Amino acid sequence: MNKLIIPALLSALILGCTTTPLPEDGTTGAPVETRSGGNTVTTVDAGSLDASGLPKALTDPKSKLSQRSIYFDLDRYDIKAEYQDLVAAHAKFLVDNRGFKVLIQGNTDERGSREYNLSLGQKRADAVKRSLVLLGAREDQVESVSLGEEKPKNPASDETAWAENRRSDILYRAADGRGEF
């Protein structure tokens, strides 16, 4: 008799632990209150756009947001303290302008194997993405890719060039498809 009770109890336990189907809209978990305007898209005045269709705040050399590269030390992918304010400024822009998306391109210098550089470039891009999301950008606003050593900013082969090539670049695109990527 005991041999039948234990399997029956285990079966009941397993059946009682079925998963709840996810909503069809792709959301998971409980709703989260947002105080920054929710999912509304901030509209940008057409007069404040540059030739690429981006807001001038993103391209004006006087704006912090025009700085789009975060540089890394050799074989590292942690964001240096000197770039944390820059990442925070881009996160704030994304929070305030939910209709914009960014592509983070992780880059390396030419040293190291192709596989190593692709992996390191992805870790650099992911580090920037993680920081943006932690600072309030939505996950679906940020994509990260690795270019490895394929897109050098400086083609020379010296320490100065290598330092310029160890970076993650932030590229913007509006919901209507205008922008850099």
Secondary structure, DSSP 8 states (H G I E B T S, - for coil): -HHHHHHHHHHHHHHHT------TTS--SS----SS-TT------GGGB-TTSSBHHHH-TTSGGG--EEE--TT--S--HHHHHHHHHHHHHHHH-TTEEEEEEEE--S-S-HHHHHHHHHHHHHHHHHHHHHTT--GGGEEEEEEETSS-SS-S-SHHHHHHHSEEEEEEEETTS-B--
